Amino acid sequence: MFCPFCRHSDSRVIDSRTSDDGLSIRRRRQCPECGGRFSTLETASLSVIKRSGVVESFSREKVVAGVRKACQGRPVTDADLSSLAQKVEEAIRATGASQIEANEIGLAVLPPLKELDEVAYLRFASVYQAFDSLGDFEAAVTVLRAERELSAKKDTATDMPGSA
């Protein structure tokens, strides 16, 4: 690590701290040559392989922009979209891969979007999964209803006296 003050080619780490989201490390460094102190921020790079084969850096902003279209007219805030993009990035990073196909990002968007807003989820899924008939929508709605009923049954079971 080059010193930004004297360009000496080495530095000593004085302190290291992980960021709150766990995605980066902040290191406080000191140059042994001039004594200058500076900080570095280290993050693991995450690259996206697009359908065309082009590779670019992962961008939460692109996730937000893609999901925002599906959320038009829905009660979804910018903070909700930011949180969704963070969940998507965390899910992708949890795989341990440094490169991921764009298609995998779309798949990672679906679960948190379903939790956030079912209508936006259907809109996104209809484009992303290329729904081409009313039957595709009906099947997706049927799955959503079944999941909601199952969740309601679980909630009812945990509300009963004597349940754990």
N, C-alpha and C positions, 0 to 999 in steps of 0.2 A: 504494500500500500504506500503510494508516494505521498510525502508530506505536501500539503497544499501551500505551505509557506516557503520552504527551502528546496522542495523537490527531492529531498533525500529518499532513497528507495526503500526505507524500512520504517516501521513504527511499532510501538508497543501498545497492546491492549490494556487499558486501565480498568475498564468496567464494561460488562455486557448485560443487556436487558432485552427480554423478549417483549414484543409489542402486545397490547391487550388482546388482539385478535389471534395472536400466535403465528402470524404469517411473516413476520420479519424480526430481525435482531438489530438493535441499536448498539453500536460499540463506541465507547469513548477511547480515543487513542492519543498517544504522546510521541512526538518525534524525538529520538535519542540525539539527533544532531543539533537542532535549534531549540528544543524544549517546547515547541508549539503544540497546543492541544486542539483536536478536532474530532468530530463525530462522523461515523459512517452508518449507513442503513443497508442491511443485507436482506435481500429477498430471493426466494427461489423463483427462477423464471418459469413461466407457463406459456407454451406456444400452442396456437390453434392451427390445425391443418384444414384449410377450407376445401370445399368440393373441387375447386379448380386446381388444387395442389399447392397453392400459395400458402406460405406459413407466416403468421403474424402473432404478435403478443396478445395474450388474453386481455380483454377489456370488460370491466364491470359495466361501463357506460354503454357498450354495445348490447349487453344482456338487457339492461334497463330499457334501451331504445326499442329493442325487439318486443319486449313484454308490454311496454307502454301502449303500443297499438292495440293489443288485445284488451287492454284495460280502459280504453276510451269509453267515457260515459259511465264508468263503474266507480263505486266509492273506494278507490284505491289511491293512497297518497304517495308522494315522492319518497317519503320515509319508508313506506311499505315496499316500494320498488327497490330502494337501496338495500333494505334488509334481505329481500329475495335474492338480489344479485350477490350479496355476501354469502348467503346459504349455498348458492350455486357454486361459487368459487371454492368454498370450504369443502363441498362434496367432491368437486373435481380434484382438488389438492389431496384429499384423503385417499384417492386412488394411488397416489405416489408417482403418477406419470408426469413427465415434463412436457410431453406433447399429447394433444388430444384432438380428435376430429370434431369439427363443428357440429356434426350430428349428435355427438355425445353431450354437448352443451345443451342442445334442445331437449334431450332426454332428461338431463339434470334439472331443467327448468320446470318440468311438468309437476313433480310432487309438491314443491313449495307453492307453486301457483294454484294448484288444486286446493291447498289449505287456505290460501289467501282469498280467492274468489272463484267460485265454480263456473260462472259465466265466462270470465276471462280465460279460465282453463280450457273451456270448450272452444272458444275462439282460437286460442293459440294452438291447441291440439288439431283443430280442423285444418289449419294451414300447415302446421308442422308435420302432421301424419297424413296429409293429403286426402282428407275426406272428400269423396266424390259422389256421395249419394246421401239421401235422407236417412237411409238405413245405417250409415256410418254414425250419423249424429244420434240416432235412436239407440244404437248399441252403446255409445259413450254415455248417454244419459242413463240408460239402464244400469250400467256399472256404477255410476255415481250414486244412484238411488240405493242400490244394494249395499254399497259401502256406508252410506249414511244410516241405513236401517241397522246394519251390523254395529256401527258405532253407538247408535241409540240404545240397542239392546245391552251392550257392554256397560254403558253409563247407568242404565236402569239396574243392572245386576249389582253394580258397585254401590248403588244408593240403598239397596235392601238391607234391613237389619240383619246382623249376623254375618254379613259378607266382609271379606278382608279388605 
